[in-house]
Amino acid sequence: MPTLLFHSATQDMTGLKRLFDKYAPDVRCAVWPDVDPADVDVVACWHPAPGVLAGLPNLKLISGTAAGVDNILADPTLPPGVPLTRIVDPYLAHGMAEYVIWGVLHFHRRFDAILNGRPRREWNDPGQRPAGRTKVGIMGIGAIGGHVARELVKLGFTVSGWSRGAHEIDGVTMFAGEDGLPGFLAELDICVCLLPLTPQTTRILGTRTFAMMKPGAAIINCGRGPHVDADALLRSVRDGHLRGAILDVFDVEPLPEDSPLWQEPRIVITPHMASTVHASDMVRQIADNVRRVRAGEPLLNLVDRTRGY
């Protein structure tokens, strides 16, 4: 009987199966490895173990369980030609906007300076300046990045955006492509990374791009850990070129206890909490695509493997 399989090498997927049992009881589900591989026609996964998907002979669809699918594309044995979909959740954009606004205010209102002075019991009012004098740049102007940019514009910040291709957003100065990157970075007070992870965006925030930024700029990364060269970031913060950073994502999660990032007070670490997919939307979208692939209908939120999103 056709079965939707849940699989992850890093997470317990039994909770997702329980959600399907509750919200989509008509979909037959199983959690790896408790399934006959020949029965599986759809798999919903996060960080699949190499070889598992390739061992499903009747696989018709691979569904990510989040907005990003770089963790799936990293599987060297990923079956070619099988459609791959991702989750698009409006709540994800709202949650991300909340997180980024907090991060922008952390630097704009100089809470970083206040917190760094606390061990010395410093009582220094950093003053206040209009939001329009703080220039915030968003790297990655997709559904999430575009929403974040619009919310920052509403708050009065001077906002710019950078992406692979051209976009237009009211109130946002746009830059595109490699040629547009230096101009985008040059005047920023705060750079927010919301890019998808692709070979082209891996380590995009490192020595080369930090040098394009003015002294005293800050970084907020809630895209993917490999977007940032952590060693270069530490050097740039410690030598005073960068003011600091807020990091929500890392190469290895949880961030290892011996990571030097923990030791730098000007780098704020949060546990991959910027935003999460709403459970009911995830179930609805995956279940809808299960029905669609079995009926031969067009799929929702299909990923272009060559672009990575």
BAFI-3210 file (N, C-alpha, C; in Angstrom, 3 decimals, decimal comma, padded with zeros to 6 digits):
// residues 309
n [1|2|3|4|5|6|7|8|9|10|11|12|13|14|15|16|17|18|19|20|21|22|23|24|25|26|27|28|29|30|31|32|33|34|35|36|37|38|39|40|41|42|43|44|45|46|47|48|49|50|51|52|53|54|55|56|57|58|59|60|61|62|63|64|65|66|67|68|69|70|71|72|73|74|75|76|77|78|79|80|81|82|83|84|85|86|87|88|89|90|91|92|93|94|95|96|97|98|99|100|101|102|103|104|105|106|107|108|109|110|111|112|113|114|115|116|117|118|119|120|121|122|123|124|125|126|127|128|129|130|131|132|133|134|135|136|137|138|139|140|141|142|143|144|145|146|147|148|149|150|151|152|153|154|155|156|157|158|159|160|161|162|163|164|165|166|167|168|169|170|171|172|173|174|175|176|177|178|179|180|181|182|183|184|185|186|187|188|189|190|191|192|193|194|195|196|197|198|199|200|201|202|203|204|205|206|207|208|209|210|211|212|213|214|215|216|217|218|219|220|221|222|223|224|225|226|227|228|229|230|231|232|233|234|235|236|237|238|239|240|241|242|243|244|245|246|247|248|249|250|251|252|253|254|255|256|257|258|259|260|261|262|263|264|265|266|267|268|269|270|271|272|273|274|275|276|277|278|279|280|281|282|283|284|285|286|287|288|289|290|291|292|293|294|295|296|297|298|299|300|301|302|303|304|305|306|307|308|309]
n.u [000,842|000,596|002,783|003,533|006,605|008,421|011,526|014,652|018,040|018,828|016,757|013,965|011,249|008,780|006,924|005,999|004,685|002,586|001,194|000,236|-001,368|-003,335|-004,244|-004,328|-005,609|-006,204|-003,967|-001,593|001,063|004,527|007,465|010,873|013,000|010,793|009,261|008,305|010,492|009,639|007,029|006,968|006,103|006,248|008,392|008,918|011,271|014,190|017,471|018,355|019,717|022,500|021,838|019,429|017,121|017,793|017,416|014,744|012,665|010,315|009,898|008,265|008,122|009,887|009,684|010,590|010,645|010,679|011,357|013,853|015,873|018,432|019,662|018,708|019,497|022,166|022,655|024,610|023,701|021,238|018,280|018,160|015,939|013,602|010,886|011,251|010,017|009,251|008,398|006,199|005,336|003,238|003,366|005,997|007,381|006,355|007,282|010,044|010,352|009,790|011,988|014,179|013,593|013,892|016,678|017,728|016,929|018,432|021,008|020,524|019,400|021,494|021,709|023,574|025,942|025,164|024,741|027,302|028,639|027,706|029,085|030,989|029,469|028,558|026,886|025,690|023,996|023,232|022,069|019,711|018,704|017,052|015,193|015,504|018,121|019,589|020,927|019,775|020,430|019,104|019,971|018,880|015,997|013,403|010,257|010,258|012,387|011,505|009,174|010,244|011,803|009,798|008,482|010,473|010,740|008,274|008,764|010,412|013,116|016,022|016,144|017,686|018,068|019,458|019,863|019,935|018,647|016,820|014,593|011,682|010,649|008,554|009,906|012,337|015,713|017,171|019,601|021,432|022,917|026,432|027,846|026,436|026,908|029,141|028,334|025,928|026,745|028,412|027,455|026,051|024,715|023,733|023,728|021,631|021,283|019,359|019,468|018,978|020,750|023,242|025,751|026,833|026,261|027,444|029,573|029,410|029,477|032,278|035,849|036,269|033,795|033,329|035,315|034,256|032,416|031,600|033,538|032,370|029,961|027,308|026,363|023,626|022,637|020,276|019,915|021,470|023,901|026,397|026,585|028,179|031,580|032,943|035,430|036,547|034,637|034,977|037,588|037,148|035,402|036,921|039,118|037,951|036,765|034,183|031,218|029,714|027,690|024,694|023,799|021,891|022,001|024,117|027,105|027,312|024,854|023,372|025,368|028,702|030,106|032,742|033,127|034,641|032,971|031,188|032,680|032,956|031,771|030,522|029,179|026,068|024,318|021,743|019,446|018,786|016,158|014,793|012,520|009,830|008,232|004,714|002,910|000,409|000,192|002,404|001,657|-000,680|000,302|002,160|000,467|-001,312|000,380|001,034|-001,414|-001,599|000,651|000,025|-002,244|-001,337|-001,173|-000,131|002,540|002,827|004,980|007,409|010,829|013,624|016,237|018,712|018,997|018,646|016,474]
n.v [-001,197|002,263|004,459|007,172|008,154|009,094|010,511|011,108|011,781|013,177|013,976|013,003|011,648|010,794|012,427|014,002|012,080|011,562|013,951|013,769|011,525|012,689|015,027|014,306|011,685|009,945|009,422|006,998|006,325|006,017|005,602|005,732|003,086|001,463|000,131|-001,242|-000,796|-000,901|-000,086|002,633|005,701|008,402|010,588|012,402|014,487|015,415|016,337|013,752|010,459|009,463|007,353|006,261|007,401|006,737|004,058|003,524|002,117|002,842|005,534|008,627|011,259|013,688|015,380|018,261|019,274|021,829|025,303|025,488|023,400|022,584|020,760|018,366|018,320|018,023|015,340|012,923|010,740|011,307|010,572|011,081|013,057|012,706|014,546|017,390|019,061|021,933|023,579|026,271|028,760|031,162|031,982|031,549|033,653|035,800|035,180|035,275|037,953|039,143|038,228|039,352|042,087|042,396|041,846|043,924|046,156|045,637|046,408|048,969|050,484|050,270|048,276|046,312|047,608|048,422|045,944|044,841|046,523|045,911|044,007|045,717|047,413|049,710|052,763|054,097|056,120|055,419|057,115|058,101|057,660|058,578|056,013|056,045|056,761|054,519|052,067|049,233|046,138|043,530|040,356|038,294|038,290|036,904|035,260|035,351|037,161|039,442|040,072|040,648|042,879|044,753|045,063|046,281|048,670|049,813|050,481|052,578|052,346|052,684|050,803|048,295|045,819|042,694|040,339|037,376|037,749|040,450|042,426|044,221|046,311|048,394|051,241|050,084|049,947|048,324|045,816|043,657|040,515|039,561|041,849|043,851|043,516|044,787|047,544|047,287|046,378|048,393|050,708|049,790|049,602|047,444|044,125|041,684|038,283|036,255|034,348|031,519|028,397|027,685|026,445|028,851|030,682|029,767|030,484|033,171|035,351|036,506|037,003|038,486|039,804|041,085|042,981|044,711|046,100|048,888|050,151|049,170|048,039|045,566|042,081|039,955|036,703|034,575|032,732|030,178|028,193|027,682|029,982|031,833|032,498|031,494|031,788|033,990|035,872|036,062|037,120|039,611|040,838|040,890|042,415|044,835|045,738|044,847|045,446|043,578|040,578|038,697|035,425|032,778|030,345|027,541|025,766|023,246|021,884|021,174|024,097|023,318|022,928|023,711|025,642|028,624|030,755|030,973|032,305|034,955|037,996|039,919|038,613|037,363|034,445|032,374|029,591|028,392|029,470|031,444|031,369|029,088|026,463|026,383|023,824|022,769|023,860|022,695|019,967|020,117|021,016|019,006|016,757|017,542|017,566|014,861|013,780|015,072|014,109|011,445|011,606|012,594|015,356|018,875|019,893|021,529|024,225|023,477|022,598|023,999|022,189|022,958|025,582|025,428|026,065]
n.w [000,000|-000,856|000,845|003,025|004,083|006,954|007,669|009,220|009,911|012,073|013,725|015,785|014,266|015,031|016,231|014,117|012,641|014,409|014,223|011,601|011,876|013,361|011,929|009,245|008,761|006,703|005,266|004,848|006,980|007,965|009,994|009,382|010,469|010,085|007,883|004,707|002,148|-000,533|-000,456|-000,153|-001,508|-001,190|000,598|003,543|004,829|006,804|006,859|005,624|005,986|004,079|001,341|002,188|000,888|-001,711|-001,614|-001,939|-004,018|-005,385|-005,198|-005,566|-004,817|-002,953|-000,001|001,695|005,158|005,943|005,113|003,912|001,814|001,594|003,240|002,307|-000,366|000,039|000,288|-001,054|-002,429|-003,405|-005,128|-008,611|-010,610|-009,136|-007,982|-005,828|-003,035|-000,949|002,183|002,338|004,363|005,694|008,343|008,957|007,764|009,250|011,842|011,356|010,712|013,186|014,697|013,279|013,488|016,264|016,379|014,784|016,299|018,556|017,809|016,690|018,821|020,499|022,435|022,585|023,391|025,933|027,260|027,080|028,772|031,253|033,019|034,139|035,517|034,215|033,643|031,165|029,048|025,817|024,026|021,451|018,095|015,021|013,295|010,547|010,093|010,375|008,417|006,950|005,487|003,509|002,684|000,300|-001,077|-001,068|-000,531|002,281|002,928|001,539|002,940|005,481|004,828|004,116|006,573|008,098|006,713|007,349|009,982|009,704|009,064|006,956|004,198|002,260|-000,354|-001,457|-004,015|-006,091|-008,574|-010,203|-008,260|-007,170|-004,609|-002,871|-001,378|-000,826|-001,587|-004,240|-005,060|-007,247|-008,091|-008,523|-009,276|-008,027|-005,337|-003,844|-003,748|-002,388|000,164|001,120|002,531|004,709|008,032|009,367|008,394|007,196|006,800|004,855|002,959|000,712|001,028|-001,155|-003,490|-004,394|-002,401|-000,118|002,571|001,992|003,610|004,720|004,856|002,440|001,911|004,353|004,281|002,433|003,860|005,954|008,759|011,958|011,276|011,595|011,822|011,107|011,091|009,959|008,049|006,902|008,641|007,187|005,611|006,834|007,460|010,201|011,509|010,182|010,870|013,673|013,719|012,487|014,258|016,626|015,879|015,657|013,338|012,583|014,416|015,831|016,084|015,476|015,671|014,521|013,363|012,517|011,460|012,670|014,669|017,836|018,640|019,235|022,537|022,783|020,886|019,744|019,323|021,436|023,325|022,691|023,621|022,057|020,144|019,699|020,459|019,387|019,630|016,888|016,485|015,202|013,512|012,973|011,138|010,983|012,456|011,550|008,985|007,740|007,738|006,199|003,690|002,943|002,915|000,923|-001,308|-001,378|-002,173|-004,653|-006,141|-006,359|-007,867|-010,194|-010,523|-010,724|-008,546|-005,333|-004,412|-005,657|-005,920|-007,582|-008,432|-009,465|-008,676|-005,973|-004,435]
ca.u [000,000|001,432|003,058|004,340|007,643|009,135|012,900|015,686|019,205|019,151|015,588|012,952|010,122|007,520|005,985|005,378|003,711|001,401|000,437|-000,493|-002,432|-004,395|-004,780|-004,481|-005,694|-006,386|-002,648|-000,869|002,377|005,474|008,722|012,034|013,041|009,672|008,482|008,823|010,913|008,888|005,720|007,110|006,068|006,570|009,143|009,072|012,542|015,073|018,810|018,289|020,970|022,837|021,496|018,062|016,205|018,184|016,969|013,285|012,569|009,090|009,771|007,729|008,196|010,633|009,207|011,255|009,725|010,920|011,508|015,133|016,072|019,861|020,023|018,349|020,356|023,521|022,755|025,301|023,001|019,869|017,843|017,910|014,661|012,450|010,544|011,540|009,218|009,561|007,254|006,055|004,422|003,194|003,779|007,453|007,806|006,020|008,228|011,363|010,330|009,905|013,368|015,074|013,322|014,596|018,109|018,023|016,810|019,568|022,119|020,079|019,254|022,771|021,615|024,833|026,877|024,674|024,995|028,742|029,125|027,128|030,049|031,722|028,433|028,526|025,573|025,899|022,882|023,836|021,357|018,764|018,680|015,911|015,381|015,927|019,572|020,194|020,779|019,673|020,416|018,604|020,514|017,877|014,687|012,356|009,007|010,562|013,182|010,675|008,280|011,070|012,161|008,616|008,217|011,489|010,365|007,166|009,320|011,165|014,522|016,464|016,290|018,105|018,007|020,346|019,450|020,535|017,984|016,223|013,299|011,238|009,837|008,359|010,646|013,570|016,709|017,521|020,845|021,329|024,062|027,776|028,249|025,744|027,209|029,937|027,529|024,943|027,361|029,302|026,896|025,176|024,981|023,361|023,514|020,810|021,359|018,208|019,663|019,021|022,116|023,627|027,210|027,207|026,094|028,228|030,639|029,293|029,877|033,617|036,877|036,083|032,636|033,493|036,154|033,413|031,536|032,253|033,828|031,254|028,752|026,958|025,825|022,580|022,470|019,249|019,768|022,051|025,211|027,516|026,692|029,168|032,894|032,992|036,772|036,684|033,769|035,650|038,702|036,650|034,840|037,974|040,002|037,183|036,161|032,752|030,725|029,228|026,845|023,680|023,809|020,850|022,243|025,525|027,506|026,948|023,857|023,678|026,730|029,536|030,483|034,098|033,211|035,087|031,887|030,608|033,550|032,997|030,550|029,875|028,417|024,894|023,987|020,414|019,420|017,992|014,809|014,272|011,139|009,573|007,044|003,505|002,703|-000,770|000,488|003,301|000,866|-001,593|001,028|002,698|-000,663|-001,830|001,293|000,864|-002,592|-001,313|001,575|-000,667|-003,259|-000,681|-001,439|001,036|002,916|003,010|006,284|008,433|012,186|014,532|017,459|019,885|019,097|018,699|015,287]
ca.v [000,000|003,473|004,939|008,355|007,819|010,164|010,077|012,089|011,242|014,050|014,269|011,979|012,030|010,188|013,507|014,389|011,036|011,763|015,065|013,249|010,652|013,548|015,986|013,697|010,257|009,138|009,169|005,924|006,857|005,181|006,248|004,889|002,087|000,530|000,180|-001,961|000,249|-000,965|000,557|004,083|006,513|009,768|010,695|013,721|014,273|016,484|015,746|012,301|009,702|009,059|006,008|005,868|007,761|005,972|002,676|003,447|001,880|003,392|006,906|009,574|012,629|013,977|016,631|018,810|019,613|023,233|026,143|025,182|021,999|022,344|019,550|017,220|018,375|017,627|013,879|012,582|009,637|011,749|010,035|012,104|013,009|012,655|015,917|017,807|020,217|022,525|024,168|027,729|029,015|032,600|032,203|031,551|035,021|036,661|034,884|035,771|039,415|039,459|037,984|040,329|043,389|042,368|041,952|045,276|047,058|045,349|047,252|050,342|051,148|050,048|047,357|045,561|048,379|048,384|044,619|044,635|047,319|045,482|043,447|046,812|048,245|050,996|053,401|055,038|056,235|055,506|058,057|057,549|058,348|058,135|054,741|056,305|056,932|053,185|051,412|047,778|045,420|042,157|039,472|037,271|038,939|035,983|035,470|035,733|038,381|040,553|040,426|041,282|044,215|045,632|045,363|047,244|049,953|050,357|051,024|053,782|052,109|052,778|049,380|047,867|044,377|042,115|038,991|036,876|038,405|041,746|042,497|045,574|046,425|049,801|051,735|049,325|050,096|046,963|045,474|042,284|039,846|039,787|043,236|044,734|043,210|045,805|048,726|046,935|046,233|049,491|051,706|049,170|049,522|046,085|043,218|040,539|037,220|035,353|033,648|030,054|027,892|027,091|026,561|030,241|031,493|029,208|031,376|034,480|036,328|036,139|038,041|039,334|040,675|041,945|044,104|045,647|046,778|049,974|049,833|049,327|047,349|044,361|040,964|039,078|035,557|033,574|031,915|028,881|028,330|027,798|031,295|032,630|031,976|031,834|032,262|035,355|036,728|036,306|038,041|040,945|041,413|041,112|043,516|046,064|046,160|044,629|045,782|042,378|039,721|037,825|034,200|031,824|029,090|027,181|024,599|022,077|022,246|022,368|024,619|022,606|023,695|024,247|026,629|029,938|031,733|031,151|033,108|036,353|038,638|040,760|037,729|036,802|033,123|031,846|028,164|028,117|029,740|032,654|031,089|027,682|026,174|026,063|022,383|022,455|024,202|021,670|018,764|020,382|021,099|017,695|015,887|017,983|017,091|013,411|013,572|015,552|013,244|010,192|011,879|013,123|016,789|019,731|019,930|022,820|024,619|022,630|023,139|023,903|021,633|023,678|026,822|025,086|026,537]
ca.w [000,000|-000,895|002,195|003,267|005,045|007,633|007,925|009,529|010,615|013,199|014,538|015,990|013,415|015,477|016,505|012,854|012,317|015,259|013,642|010,441|012,378|013,882|010,961|007,919|009,080|005,497|004,675|005,548|007,328|008,693|010,354|009,096|009,393|010,243|006,648|003,553|001,213|-001,788|-000,275|000,004|-002,723|-000,808|001,840|004,154|005,517|007,268|006,970|005,422|005,979|002,708|000,927|002,540|-000,196|-002,904|-001,437|-002,044|-005,468|-005,988|-004,712|-006,543|-004,313|-001,730|000,582|002,863|006,243|006,276|003,919|003,278|001,427|001,392|003,978|001,457|-001,552|000,430|000,230|-002,312|-003,103|-003,674|-006,425|-009,623|-011,314|-008,243|-007,593|-004,462|-002,644|000,352|002,870|002,306|005,477|005,996|009,722|008,971|007,457|010,387|012,916|010,984|010,830|014,617|015,120|012,658|014,103|017,549|016,133|014,301|017,442|019,446|017,390|016,470|020,118|021,181|023,561|022,653|024,215|027,309|027,829|027,216|029,895|032,531|033,978|034,782|036,138|033,522|033,476|030,072|028,110|024,482|023,173|020,490|016,814|014,221|012,587|009,172|010,015|010,411|007,119|007,103|004,212|003,549|001,662|000,031|-001,147|-001,500|000,193|003,658|002,936|001,108|004,053|006,506|004,346|004,205|007,977|008,538|006,108|008,147|011,216|009,382|008,752|005,567|003,881|000,918|-000,536|-002,470|-004,405|-007,327|-009,691|-009,918|-007,583|-006,844|-003,407|-002,539|-000,227|-000,641|-002,648|-004,616|-005,738|-007,750|-008,685|-007,992|-009,518|-007,103|-003,940|-003,135|-003,486|-001,368|001,476|001,497|003,442|005,702|009,460|009,771|007,269|007,600|005,800|004,753|001,691|000,670|000,963|-002,429|-003,625|-004,614|-001,189|000,985|003,052|001,345|004,617|005,138|004,765|001,262|002,035|005,523|003,858|001,680|004,803|006,680|010,153|012,882|010,812|012,341|011,042|011,648|010,185|010,226|006,855|007,234|009,251|006,241|004,979|007,553|007,825|011,626|011,868|009,661|011,677|014,944|013,493|012,171|015,482|017,611|015,471|015,713|012,073|012,766|015,751|016,479|015,254|016,053|014,881|014,907|012,644|012,619|010,672|013,485|015,682|018,618|018,560|020,211|023,715|022,657|019,814|020,227|019,217|022,766|024,177|022,245|024,128|021,039|019,267|020,372|019,923|019,698|019,253|015,682|016,963|014,567|013,106|012,681|010,336|011,743|012,279|010,741|007,590|007,223|007,481|005,080|002,422|002,589|002,576|-000,374|-002,345|-001,469|-003,022|-006,000|-006,869|-006,645|-008,883|-011,378|-010,619|-010,427|-007,134|-004,681|-003,866|-006,274|-005,837|-008,717|-007,840|-009,939|-007,906|-004,566|-003,718]
c.u [000,877|001,548|003,880|005,320|008,247|010,531|013,793|016,824|019,509|017,977|014,701|011,694|008,795|006,471|005,278|004,360|002,441|000,544|-000,375|-001,626|-003,625|-005,059|-004,993|-004,570|-005,864|-005,062|-001,934|000,580|003,226|006,715|009,853|012,652|011,857|008,750|009,127|009,217|010,116|007,525|005,801|007,055|006,373|007,359|009,174|010,289|013,234|016,425|018,752|019,669|021,272|022,493|020,073|017,102|016,515|017,712|015,464|012,927|011,359|008,834|009,331|007,873|009,020|010,154|010,099|010,211|009,916|011,079|012,793|015,277|017,544|020,306|019,709|019,260|021,792|023,726|023,411|024,617|021,562|019,418|017,573|016,509|013,434|012,121|010,811|010,715|009,641|008,297|007,297|004,951|004,392|003,605|005,300|007,980|007,513|007,004|009,614|011,421|010,472|011,348|014,305|014,851|013,998|016,093|018,515|017,948|017,949|020,750|021,707|019,969|020,459|022,627|022,886|025,844|026,466|025,010|026,488|029,317|028,634|028,145|030,839|030,769|028,394|027,088|025,739|024,708|023,467|023,161|020,468|018,827|017,522|016,222|015,907|017,414|020,316|019,876|020,862|019,601|019,967|019,213|019,525|016,487|013,694|011,088|009,269|011,320|012,394|009,750|009,058|011,423|010,992|008,315|009,229|011,216|009,254|007,669|010,211|012,624|014,795|016,876|016,740|018,066|018,954|019,894|020,140|019,967|017,322|014,853|012,942|010,325|009,746|009,138|011,963|014,481|017,275|018,858|020,747|022,671|025,393|028,214|027,598|026,126|028,052|029,140|026,489|025,564|028,004|028,748|026,083|025,670|024,726|023,078|022,804|020,854|020,156|018,277|019,380|020,478|022,335|025,150|027,671|027,113|026,848|029,418|030,591|029,641|031,205|034,570|036,625|034,926|032,709|034,334|035,368|032,530|032,304|032,547|032,609|029,965|028,540|026,299|024,705|022,402|021,392|018,932|020,195|023,460|026,344|027,559|027,842|030,457|033,139|034,358|036,983|035,824|034,431|036,805|038,199|036,027|035,958|038,941|039,255|036,561|034,641|032,382|030,310|028,331|025,795|023,584|022,750|021,086|023,745|025,824|027,095|025,984|023,473|025,134|027,588|030,001|031,866|034,237|033,665|034,019|031,242|031,391|033,550|031,705|029,837|029,130|027,304|024,523|022,578|020,278|018,495|016,498|014,135|012,826|011,012|008,289|005,878|003,104|001,527|-000,544|001,414|002,520|-000,016|-000,863|001,599|001,569|-001,250|-000,939|001,281|-000,313|-002,292|-000,407|000,901|-001,740|-002,649|-000,925|-000,176|001,272|003,048|004,463|007,409|009,783|012,910|015,875|018,708|020,100|019,170|017,511|014,129]
c.v [001,247|004,122|006,214|008,022|009,083|009,674|011,269|011,389|012,037|014,325|013,039|012,422|011,445|011,253|013,974|013,342|011,205|012,912|014,599|012,333|011,469|014,372|015,416|012,181|009,363|008,813|008,107|006,364|005,811|006,013|005,270|004,394|001,124|000,563|-000,744|-000,908|000,261|-000,283|002,081|004,773|007,983|009,729|012,151|013,635|015,573|015,855|014,228|011,658|009,273|007,605|005,597|006,181|006,971|004,531|002,503|003,322|002,533|004,838|007,848|011,027|012,665|015,335|017,035|019,128|021,047|024,013|025,819|023,707|021,688|021,083|018,292|017,170|017,970|016,116|013,480|011,466|010,015|011,272|011,155|011,949|012,922|014,080|016,166|019,056|020,701|023,116|025,687|028,090|030,504|032,911|032,252|032,960|035,961|036,445|035,414|037,286|039,839|039,323|039,053|041,719|043,476|042,573|043,344|046,277|046,858|046,249|048,723|051,116|050,913|049,235|046,531|046,287|048,351|047,051|044,372|045,445|046,855|044,879|044,516|047,793|049,645|051,480|054,497|055,008|056,400|056,514|057,335|058,355|057,821|056,843|054,962|056,500|055,602|052,462|049,904|047,138|043,985|041,385|038,327|037,863|037,977|036,288|035,937|037,056|039,605|041,025|041,148|042,701|045,185|046,018|046,373|048,628|050,610|051,013|052,234|053,581|052,329|051,378|049,193|046,352|043,920|040,684|038,613|037,578|039,696|041,597|043,968|045,522|047,906|050,175|051,045|049,545|048,725|046,885|044,016|041,800|040,229|041,235|044,204|044,567|044,285|047,059|048,497|046,967|047,510|050,417|051,117|049,367|048,104|045,266|041,969|039,493|036,296|034,543|032,155|029,608|027,168|027,114|028,005|031,086|030,934|030,112|032,750|035,599|035,885|037,294|039,011|040,309|041,555|043,169|045,132|046,490|047,843|049,550|050,101|048,690|046,073|043,340|040,281|037,942|034,625|032,809|030,484|029,101|028,505|029,100|032,106|031,848|032,406|032,360|033,693|036,324|037,060|037,286|039,463|041,622|041,772|042,214|044,845|046,503|045,991|044,875|044,545|041,599|039,043|036,616|033,245|030,445|028,839|025,959|023,309|022,560|021,017|022,802|023,949|023,511|024,315|025,251|027,974|031,020|032,003|032,163|034,588|037,065|039,502|039,937|037,080|035,488|032,745|030,464|027,830|028,283|030,896|032,487|029,607|027,532|025,831|024,621|022,071|022,785|023,165|020,414|018,968|020,365|019,752|016,761|016,254|017,485|015,573|013,092|013,945|014,596|011,923|010,369|012,422|014,603|017,593|019,842|021,362|023,003|023,706|023,338|022,952|023,426|022,403|024,988|026,570|025,559|026,642]
c.w [000,000|000,481|002,156|004,386|005,641|007,981|008,229|010,247|011,878|014,125|014,684|015,246|013,876|015,795|015,244|012,418|013,143|014,738|012,437|010,876|012,867|012,784|009,561|008,076|007,860|004,817|005,498|005,747|008,041|008,990|010,093|010,406|009,394|009,036|005,625|002,516|-000,086|-001,682|-000,329|-001,358|-002,453|000,496|002,264|005,063|005,902|007,540|006,800|005,465|004,548|002,454|001,221|001,396|-001,458|-002,820|-001,482|-003,526|-006,134|-005,565|-005,832|-006,114|-003,036|-001,235|001,742|003,915|006,717|004,982|003,170|002,972|001,182|002,104|003,186|000,236|-001,234|000,409|-001,092|-003,091|-003,455|-005,051|-007,431|-010,209|-010,441|-007,810|-006,116|-004,163|-001,266|000,950|002,741|003,289|005,781|007,426|009,841|008,719|008,614|011,536|012,611|011,100|012,292|015,091|014,562|013,248|015,471|017,344|015,673|015,453|018,442|019,103|017,254|017,786|021,035|022,466|023,695|023,530|025,683|027,973|028,021|028,372|031,243|033,493|034,728|035,469|035,526|033,359|032,438|029,139|026,713|023,568|022,174|019,205|015,994|013,469|011,172|009,008|010,126|009,116|007,280|005,726|004,395|002,391|001,469|000,071|-001,793|-000,728|001,619|003,706|002,521|002,211|005,146|006,091|004,479|005,649|008,521|007,955|006,918|009,434|010,970|009,063|007,266|005,133|002,443|000,854|-001,615|-002,743|-005,705|-008,547|-009,252|-009,258|-007,398|-005,631|-003,065|-001,283|000,024|-001,841|-002,980|-005,349|-006,175|-008,281|-008,054|-008,157|-008,531|-005,650|-003,243|-002,799|-002,414|000,016|002,001|002,569|004,586|007,131|009,966|008,521|007,764|006,484|005,920|003,459|001,811|000,583|-000,358|-002,504|-003,784|-003,345|000,017|001,289|002,370|002,310|005,219|004,913|003,619|001,459|003,280|005,162|003,052|002,594|005,575|008,117|011,035|012,433|011,620|011,418|011,810|010,650|010,697|008,957|007,161|007,776|008,251|005,442|005,574|007,754|009,266|012,038|011,399|010,458|013,010|014,779|013,292|013,386|016,456|017,200|015,360|014,416|012,117|014,218|016,538|015,551|016,113|015,135|015,412|014,309|012,558|011,762|011,359|014,555|016,508|018,463|019,621|021,347|023,590|021,516|020,366|020,093|020,576|023,594|023,815|022,657|023,098|019,991|020,082|019,677|020,356|019,055|018,083|015,980|016,237|014,123|012,798|011,878|011,249|011,423|011,369|009,271|006,959|006,842|006,260|003,748|001,999|002,159|001,222|-001,501|-002,476|-002,393|-004,473|-006,782|-007,226|-007,718|-010,175|-011,604|-010,315|-008,924|-006,624|-004,258|-004,347|-006,253|-007,161|-008,168|-008,270|-009,155|-006,413|-003,751|-004,703]
res [m|p|t|l|l|f|h|s|a|t|q|d|m|t|g|l|k|r|l|f|d|k|y|a|p|d|v|r|c|a|v|w|p|d|v|d|p|a|d|v|d|v|v|a|c|w|h|p|a|p|g|v|l|a|g|l|p|n|l|k|l|i|s|g|t|a|a|g|v|d|n|i|l|a|d|p|t|l|p|p|g|v|p|l|t|r|i|v|d|p|y|l|a|h|g|m|a|e|y|v|i|w|g|v|l|h|f|h|r|r|f|d|a|i|l|n|g|r|p|r|r|e|w|n|d|p|g|q|r|p|a|g|r|t|k|v|g|i|m|g|i|g|a|i|g|g|h|v|a|r|e|l|v|k|l|g|f|t|v|s|g|w|s|r|g|a|h|e|i|d|g|v|t|m|f|a|g|e|d|g|l|p|g|f|l|a|e|l|d|i|c|v|c|l|l|p|l|t|p|q|t|t|r|i|l|g|t|r|t|f|a|m|m|k|p|g|a|a|i|i|n|c|g|r|g|p|h|v|d|a|d|a|l|l|r|s|v|r|d|g|h|l|r|g|a|i|l|d|v|f|d|v|e|p|l|p|e|d|s|p|l|w|q|e|p|r|i|v|i|t|p|h|m|a|s|t|v|h|a|s|d|m|v|r|q|i|a|d|n|v|r|r|v|r|a|g|e|p|l|l|n|l|v|d|r|t|r|g|y]
***
